[in-house]
């Protein structure tokens, strides 16, 4: 078997960047909460350095404007700089024009903060649904070459359950542009498909099972948030009981879980993964 491709990625946002909740939708909402992103991300950066591992950071333009020194620190430590939109809104809930303005604003804010212009994008909440695949054309014409927004399973904020590829592939947009894509990975547990390598799924999955799933797969895409490792964050108002569970379960053990994984196996950035893929022969999926 060729080397497994395990990609480490972090969505760089604050603990209050929670989707689909009326209390945390706008900048005005966010301004009422104390920011914790710098402190928690620094802890994460220390862990990555101690384990000599590099990650791709999908950064919010909002974070780049408000905490430019943090984005500089991420870049200085050699991690890959990518964008996670500007204001963390669901793609399918926006008009194409609003999506484009948001994407451009994020590219400007991140470039301004650290001097690197992102060429990779991940949608907030993996929210590129079948109805929002127009977003790929807008990405392509704004210099985005790599996408990490595809979630080939059903989920709260969208996902593309019918997406046929489980690993790196190319997307042909409606106007015929080609983007490279690294979909979210889905693990096999007997006959069931399970998501295990990010966010609440990672925090919920018991450690032995997590190790087994990470080791069994040829391709793993992770997605972590600083808040996944912050047990002392305040409780977000307005969440339903189910969402509160998903947002807060397992916070206390998550950092040690990640540390265990980083000790056991090697991870790479999405950029390094890109160099390993033979794009000439990789499958192309057209999104119409
Ligand atoms: Zn996010």
Boltz pocket constraint, residues with backbone or C-beta under 6 A from the ligand:
constraints:
  - pocket:
      binder: B
      contacts: [[A, 11], [A, 13], [A, 17], [A, 84], [A, 88], [A, 123], [A, 124], [A, 125]]
      max_distance: 6.0
